[in-house]
């Protein structure tokens, strides 16, 4: 069964795109069929996956506006090992146009019905704001992974995002839930990081991933080469941390499948 997971945080600079690209690469390395959808007009996930956003003839913009088919627009990145639905600055056109379209919140959800069966996991890189693109992501998704830094202001942003997820769940997507919370750019030497990390453990319990993404130079360098960290330097702490995250994600999915199967047969 295909899992559609949005990577979201209304606060920028928390490692959202880095997480989307590197988690997609790590899950693909586990022999899973992966599609990454770039819904951020900056197109950083596109570039970080080894695809040139400037040369793409069609992008997610045309797909959302029914000017192109998703199957014709997806690109397979040999470097990254997964498919990409690319984005560039033109995505702001779709953001504006969607406001006036009927059933605008469901555009992405309806589009994905054409390809969902071809993939095990679909990861959506959301923009760092609450707009129609983010709403489309949350309506289409089964769950949300929330990357966040362990700092004071990150907690404030987290509260706003959780309220948004709850609103979407109550109104148009009752199955939507938080898949997990991921600590990124973690500095174990910082007392603040430790304090915030403890607060997250208290609040989220087993929703908080055991995997922790450290501050890592190789992880920061990889996008400039159009590569996930796993392909840039697989031995780096950043690449290894995302492999641990992928293992944790896959283990959770396997456990959920077993639980659901027992519930059906009971």
Number of C-alpha atoms within 10 A of each C-alpha: 10 15 17 24 25 27 26 30 28 23 22 15 14 21 22 25 26 25 24 27 30 29 26 30 29 28 23 20 17 12 10 17 19 25 27 29 24 28 29 25 22 17 23 24 34 28 22 23 31 21 25 16 19 12 9 13 9 20 27 28 24 19 21 23 17 12 12 15 17 20 13 11 18 19 19 18 15 11 15 26 23 23 21 28 25 31 29 25 13 15 23 17 13 18 19 13 15 19 13 9 11 9 10 16 21 16 21 21 17 12 17 15 11 12 13 17 13 14 17 17 21 25 24 30 28 28 25 18 16 16 14 18 26 26 20 21 29 31 25 25 23 20 21 24 24 25 27 25 21 26 16 12 10 18 17 11 15 18 11 14 19 17 11 17 20 15 13 19 16 12 9 14 17 13 12 20 19 18 20 20 22 23 24 23 19 19 17 13 8 11 11 14 19 16 13 18 19 14 14 18 15 11 11 14 13 11 15 21 19 15 20 19 26 18 15 15 11 19 23 14 15 21 21 12 13 21 24 33 30 24 17 19 17 15 13 15 18 25 27 18 21 26 23 19 23 22 17 15 18 15 12 13 14 12 12 12 13 12 11 12 11 10 9 8 6 6
